[in-house]
Amino acid sequence: MVPDPDHVLAESSAWMWVPPEARTVETDEFLLVAYPEHFSDPTVATRWRSERPADALIDDVLDAAHGLGRDAVSFFELGEATRPPDLERRLRERGAELTETLAVLALDLTRGVPDLDVPPDLEVRRVADLDDLRAADRIDVEVFGGSHADEDALAATAARLADDHRYLVLRDGTPVGTAGHVVAGATVRLWGGAVVPAARHTGAYRALLDRRLREGAGAGCTMALVKGRVETSAPVLLRAGFSAYGEVRAYRLARR
């Protein structure tokens, strides 16, 4: 069974992670999130629901970010459902940089988890302590960019580990990838899948995917949802049985 497109897109647009240490500005037209500075995308805007001219909305977002001490914003989740519909075009015309294109992908879990042929030499374990977080942070920075979290930031994350579902995949005892998931009703949202370049095409991503799908199915989820980079993870996910429901893009624009 293929998940209903309207349901998938509604679940996708509702998905936004806001950690306790982030600062936000939320209006009827957008959500702005200022993450810690070490994030690869430290300032993100999303949830576009405006009928005003795109330029007025862009200016308001940039002004709100400036009020939080940020001078550049990553405009996330731009696609066919974006309102105003010319927001993406106006961002390009104003010199915004395309930073990411993600495929929206979903998998029906009511028939079980597909066989992903995970290599037997890989170990997947849950992130459990500061050392594991440091390893995950090193992988994230190598794959996604940004800068390394300091010890205070890592300690704050460690305090939430009992409620988080994040994993490391190891080969010969060395961490080569990381990923997480969160259960939202009947949907398991798969996030943060990252494998270091030297370990790609060796089954590490499939191992992380297998673990998270099994955890989601075990929690009673009937659908898995993921936004995969079109250049890297999306092809793996499609081969694993996921179906595509369009793309969303992100652009970064600085305030002038």
HUGI-V397357 format. One record per pair of residues at least 4 apart in sequence whose ideal C-beta (glycine too) atoms are under 7 Angstrom apart, sorted by the first residue. I is the first residue (numbers start at 1). GAP is how many residues later the second one is. Records with the same first field share a line. If there is no record, write none. Layout:
BEGIN
I = GAP + GAP
END
This chain:
BEGIN
1 = 107 + 109
2 = 106 + 241
3 = 4 + 5 + 103 + 105 + 220
4 = 4
5 = 4 + 240
6 = 4
7 = 4
8 = 4 + 96 + 98 + 217 + 237
9 = 4 + 72 + 95 + 236
10 = 4
11 = 4 + 176 + 214
12 = 92 + 213 + 215
13 = 64 + 68
15 = 174
16 = 15 + 30
18 = 4 + 6 + 15
21 = 15 + 135
22 = 11 + 12 + 13
23 = 11 + 45
24 = 7 + 8 + 9
25 = 7 + 39
26 = 5
28 = 21
29 = 20 + 21 + 28
30 = 15 + 17 + 18 + 31
31 = 14 + 15 + 16
32 = 13 + 29 + 32 + 33
33 = 11
34 = 8 + 9 + 34 + 36
35 = 4 + 7 + 9
36 = 6 + 117
37 = 5
38 = 108 + 109 + 110 + 111 + 115
39 = 107
40 = 104 + 105 + 106
41 = 33
42 = 28
43 = 22 + 27 + 29 + 30 + 31
44 = 30 + 32
45 = 16 + 28 + 30 + 31
46 = 30 + 31
48 = 34 + 35 + 39
49 = 34
50 = 7 + 33 + 34
51 = 32 + 33
52 = 4 + 5 + 32
53 = 31
54 = 4 + 30 + 32 + 33 + 36
55 = 4 + 35
56 = 4
57 = 4 + 27 + 30
58 = 4 + 32 + 33 + 36
59 = 4
60 = 4
61 = 4 + 12
62 = 4 + 11 + 193
63 = 4
65 = 5 + 8 + 190
66 = 4 + 5 + 189
71 = 183 + 184
72 = 180 + 181 + 182 + 183
73 = 180
74 = 25 + 176 + 178
75 = 16 + 21 + 175 + 176 + 178
76 = 174
77 = 171
78 = 4 + 9 + 10 + 170 + 171 + 172 + 173
79 = 167 + 168 + 169 + 170
80 = 166
82 = 5 + 6
86 = 4
87 = 4
88 = 4 + 161
89 = 4
90 = 4
91 = 5 + 160 + 162
92 = 4
94 = 159
96 = 155 + 156 + 157
97 = 154 + 155
98 = 151 + 153
99 = 151 + 152 + 153
100 = 129 + 149 + 150
101 = 129 + 146 + 148
102 = 125 + 126 + 127 + 128 + 145 + 146
103 = 125 + 127 + 131 + 141 + 144
104 = 123 + 141 + 142 + 143 + 144
105 = 121 + 123 + 129 + 132 + 137 + 138 + 139 + 140
106 = 117 + 118 + 119 + 136 + 137 + 139
107 = 116 + 117 + 134 + 135
108 = 115
109 = 4 + 104 + 107 + 108 + 112 + 113 + 114 + 115
110 = 112
112 = 105
113 = 97 + 100 + 101 + 104
114 = 126 + 127
116 = 90 + 93 + 94 + 124
118 = 4 + 85 + 88 + 89 + 92
119 = 83 + 84
121 = 50
122 = 47 + 49 + 81 + 82 + 85
123 = 47
124 = 43 + 45 + 83 + 84 + 87
125 = 42 + 43
126 = 41
127 = 5 + 6 + 9 + 34 + 39 + 40 + 41
128 = 4 + 33
129 = 29
130 = 4 + 24 + 28
131 = 4
132 = 4 + 36
133 = 4 + 21 + 24 + 25
134 = 4 + 20
135 = 4 + 33 + 40
136 = 4 + 30 + 32 + 42
137 = 4 + 11 + 12 + 17
138 = 4
139 = 4 + 36 + 38 + 39 + 55 + 57
140 = 4 + 38 + 54
141 = 4 + 5 + 6 + 7
142 = 54
143 = 51 + 53
144 = 50
149 = 4 + 5
151 = 4
152 = 4
153 = 4
154 = 4
155 = 4
160 = 4
164 = 16
165 = 15 + 16 + 17 + 50
166 = 12 + 14
167 = 11 + 12 + 13 + 41 + 44
168 = 7 + 10
169 = 7 + 8 + 35 + 38 + 39
170 = 4 + 5 + 6
171 = 5 + 28
176 = 19 + 20 + 23 + 28
177 = 17 + 18 + 19 + 22 + 27 + 28 + 31
178 = 14 + 16
179 = 11 + 13 + 14 + 15 + 29 + 33
180 = 11 + 12
181 = 7 + 8 + 9 + 10 + 31 + 34 + 35
182 = 7 + 9
183 = 5 + 33 + 36 + 38
184 = 5
186 = 35 + 36 + 37
187 = 34 + 36 + 38
188 = 24 + 28 + 31 + 33 + 36
189 = 36
190 = 22 + 34 + 35 + 36
193 = 12 + 15 + 40
195 = 4 + 5 + 9 + 10
199 = 5
203 = 4
204 = 4
205 = 4 + 28 + 31
206 = 4 + 30
207 = 4
208 = 4
209 = 4 + 31
210 = 4
211 = 4
212 = 4
213 = 4 + 11
214 = 4
215 = 4
216 = 5 + 8
217 = 4
226 = 11
227 = 21
228 = 5 + 6 + 9
229 = 4 + 5
230 = 4 + 17
233 = 4
234 = 4
235 = 4
236 = 4
237 = 5
238 = 4 + 6
END
